[in-house]
Amino acid sequence: MPVVLSTKKLNESQKSLLLQAGASLVEYNAIKIDFVPFEVSSPIVNAIFTSQNAIKSIQDSSFGIQDCYCVGEKTKLALEANGQKVIKMTEYASELADYLVKNHKNDSFHFFCGNIRSDEIPSKLKENNIPFEEIEVYKTTLNPKKFEIQFDAVLFFSPSGVKSFFSENKLDAAKAICIGTTTASEVKKYTKNVVVSNTTTVESVIAKAVNTLKNDD
């Protein structure tokens, strides 16, 4: 039975995808998220979100947002569930940055993010003189844990999670299954044994892990 480590805790339906495929699961949260107080001028016309954590941080806030631009299908769904209008969703931050530069040169934005975030969107907006305000709404801290057992696959969901895992562990022969190319780029600093999911969802990472392990049999 292959043993899979997930660097974030999965929900029941996600766990079942692995268990039904005959895998054994070990899971932990490689990073810790803490929401922080913040202030914004209300209302906001254009808001950028690249993570579901940023959306959770604004759920109880009273200010209004007219239009949202986001990275990831799950982020889009979370925004819509929160009553927000999503104008554009892309799989990666670089794609959203290119879209904003091409289509919104004369607009300004509020970027809701954590203390550790990709620089792709801010740097692209700065390069093209598009005004934006960065609002830090949560903090990410590493939550390292050392494992003595060997895994057949390790699931990675963010560059921060990668740094946390490798601060205490090595992969040896295990496959690193990554949620996207940004996370994969971080993993490649530690191992060449990297596989990238077809889409940037947890379910796609699990499906890729199942298929990879099956092909290794």
N, C-alpha and C positions, 0 to 999 in steps of 0.2 A: 504493500500500500504506500503510494507516494505521500510525503509529508510536505505540506504547504504552509509557509508563514505569511500572514498578512500584516503589513505595517500600519494598518488601521483596523479598528473593530468593525466587523461587517454586520448588517442586519440579518434577520432570520432567512429571508428569501435568498440573499446573496450567499449565506453559508450553505444553504441546501444545494445550490448549484455545484459547489465543490464536493460536498458529502455524497450527493447522488452520483457523482462521477467516480466515486471510490477513493477519494483523497482524504487524508487526515489533516485537520486544520489546527494551527496554532495562531493566535492573533493577539495583538497589543497595539496601543496607540503610540507610535514613534514620536509624535509631536503633541504638544499641549496647546490648546487655544483658550485665551482669556480675552473677553470683550472689555473694551476700555471706554470711558466717557468721551464724548466728542460734541462739538458744536458746529452747526451749519447755518448759513443764511437761508431763509425760507422765502418762497419756494425754489426748488431746483429744476432747471429746464432739462439739462442733459446729464445723465449719471452713467458712470462706467463701473461695472462689476466683473471681477475675474474669479470670484470664489463664492461658494454658498455661505461661508462663514461671514462674509461681509453683509450678505442679505439678512442673516439671522440677527446681526447686530443692529439693524435698523427697523426690525419688525414692530417694535413698540414705540417708535419715534412718531412725532406728530407732524413733521414737515412733509410737504408734498413733492413728488417727483413727476415731471411731465413725461420724459422719454428715457428709456434705458438701453444701454448697449452692453453686451456681455460675452463672456467666454465660457463655452460648455453648455451642452443640452440640459444638464441637471440644474445649472445656474439659471438658465432661461425658465425652466419649469418652476423653480423656487420663486423667481421674481413674479411670474404670472399668478402663482398661488397667493402671493402677497398683494395682488391687485395692481401690479405694475404693468405698464405697456412696454414691451420689448420691440425696439425698432430693428435691431440687428444682433444676430448671434453668430459667432464663429467658433471653430474648434480650438484655435490657438490665439494667444495674445498678439503675436506678430501679424496675423491676418486681420484682427480687429483694428490694430494700429494703422495698417495700410488702408483699410476701409474708411476710417475716420479722416485720414489725410486726404484721401481722394474725394470724399463726399461732404465733408463738414469743415472745410478750411476756415469758414467765417463764423464758426460757432465756438462756444466755450463749454468746458466740462467740469464736473466734480467726479473725482476718482476715489471710490470707497475701497480701502485696501487694508492689509495687515502691515506690520513692521518689516516683515521679510516678503518682498514681492519682486516679481520680474521687472526689469527696467525697460522692457520692450515698448510698452505704451507711453510712459512718461518721456523717454528719450526721443521717440518718434514725434510726439506732439511738440516738444521743445525745438527739435530740428526744423519743424515747419511753422514755428511761431503761432501755434494754436494754444490759446490760454486755457489753463486748467488749474484746479485746486485739488491737492491730494489730501484726503481725510483719512487718518488712521483710526480704524474702528475696532481692531483686535490685535493682539500680540501672539506671535507664535514662538514657543520655546521648545527646544529639543528635549526629548524624554528617552534617553538611551537605556538600553537593556542588553545585557550579555546573554547569549544562548550557547549552551554546551552541546546541543544536538545538531546533527546535520540535516539540512532541508533539501528537498528536490527542486523547489521553486520558492522564490520570495517575491511577494507582490508589493510594488512601490507606487505611491500615488502623488508624491510631490518631491521636489528637490530637497526640501527641509527634512522630510522623512528619510530620504536617502542618506543625508549627512548624519542623521541621528543613528541609523542602523550601523553604518560603517565606522562610526566612532568607537564601537565596541566589538564589532564582528567582521568576519570575512565571509565571502560567498563560497569559496572552494569550487565544488563542481555544480553548485545549484544554478538554475536559470533565474535571471532577474527579469520579471515580467513588469513592464512599465506602462503607466496610463497615457503617456504621450512622449513626443520627441524631446520636450524640455526636461522632463524627469529622466528620460533615457540618457540625455547628454551628461547629467550629473552622475548617473550610475557608471557610465563609460570611463570615468576617472578611476574607478576601482576594479572593473572587470570588463572583459569583452563578451561575456556570456549574456547578452542582452536581447530581449524580445519586446516589441512595442505592440500595444493593443490596437485594434482596428479603429476604435473611436475612443474618445476621452470620457468613458464612463467606467464605474467600478465593475459593472456586469461584463463589459467588454474585456477588461483585464482578467477577470475570472475565466471567461470563455477561452481567451488566448492561453491561459495557464493550463486549462483542461486539455486543449488540443495539442499543446506543446508536450505535455507529459505523456499523452496518448501516443504521439509520434516517436517518443523516446523508448517506448516499450519494445 
